[in-house]
Amino acid sequence: MLTDDELIAGFEAASLPSFQHADHVRLTILYLTRYGRDETQKKLFEGLRRFAAAKGVPDKFHITMTIAWLDLVDDARRRHPDARDPSALVT
């Protein structure tokens, strides 16, 4: 398993071999914890567009789905203290 910093760096560089759902949830929690809601949304939009384009599937990025997942993860993180741990929602 990648460290938090390795996951973030690999995502931002679009160098991860894949980006699974669990990675997405974990990254979102990490971003929310480090940067807050507004910056997380910006980083996800930019990063997911870049990652999808780098993997040859630019149409895979979907703003509405990204916002919906961000809302769900942010809500879970605020309501449930255990969900602040990135591994809590992905194990």
C-alpha positions in Angstrom: 0.0 0.0 0.0 1.3 3.4 -0.9 1.9 6.0 1.8 -0.4 9.0 1.9 2.3 11.2 0.3 3.0 8.6 -2.4 -0.7 8.4 -3.3 -1.0 12.1 -3.6 2.2 12.5 -5.6 1.3 9.7 -7.9 -2.2 11.0 -8.5 -1.0 14.6 -9.1 1.6 13.4 -11.5 -0.8 11.0 -13.1 1.8 8.3 -12.7 -0.2 5.7 -10.7 -0.8 2.6 -12.8 -4.5 2.7 -11.8 -6.8 4.7 -9.6 -9.4 2.5 -8.0 -12.4 3.6 -6.0 -10.7 3.0 -2.6 -7.8 5.2 -3.8 -10.3 7.9 -4.7 -12.0 7.8 -1.3 -8.7 7.8 0.5 -7.3 10.7 -1.6 -10.5 12.7 -1.0 -10.2 12.2 2.8 -6.5 13.2 2.7 -7.2 16.3 0.7 -10.1 17.3 2.9 -8.0 16.9 6.0 -5.1 18.9 4.5 -6.8 21.5 2.4 -10.5 21.9 3.3 -13.5 21.6 1.1 -12.9 24.3 -1.5 -9.3 23.4 -2.3 -10.2 19.7 -2.3 -12.8 20.2 -4.9 -10.4 22.3 -7.0 -7.6 19.7 -6.6 -9.9 16.8 -7.5 -11.3 18.5 -10.6 -7.9 19.4 -11.9 -6.3 16.1 -10.9 -9.0 13.8 -12.2 -9.1 15.6 -15.6 -5.3 15.3 -15.8 -5.3 11.7 -14.7 -8.1 10.6 -17.1 -6.4 12.4 -20.0 -3.0 10.8 -19.2 -4.6 7.3 -19.2 -6.4 8.0 -22.5 -9.9 8.2 -21.1 -10.6 12.0 -20.9 -14.4 11.4 -21.0 -14.2 9.3 -17.8 -14.1 12.5 -15.6 -17.6 13.6 -14.6 -18.1 16.8 -12.6 -21.5 15.8 -11.1 -20.3 12.4 -9.9 -17.1 14.0 -8.4 -19.2 16.5 -6.5 -21.6 13.8 -5.3 -18.8 11.6 -4.0 -17.0 14.6 -2.5 -20.3 15.4 -0.6 -20.6 11.9 0.6 -17.1 11.5 1.8 -17.0 15.0 3.4 -20.3 14.3 5.2 -19.1 10.9 6.5 -15.8 12.5 7.6 -17.6 15.2 9.5 -20.2 13.0 11.1 -18.1 10.0 12.0 -14.7 10.6 13.7 -13.4 7.2 12.6 -13.9 8.3 8.9 -11.2 10.9 9.4 -8.7 8.1 9.0 -8.3 7.5 5.3 -8.2 3.7 5.8 -11.5 3.7 7.6 -13.7 3.9 4.5 -11.6 1.8 2.2 -10.9 -1.4 4.1 
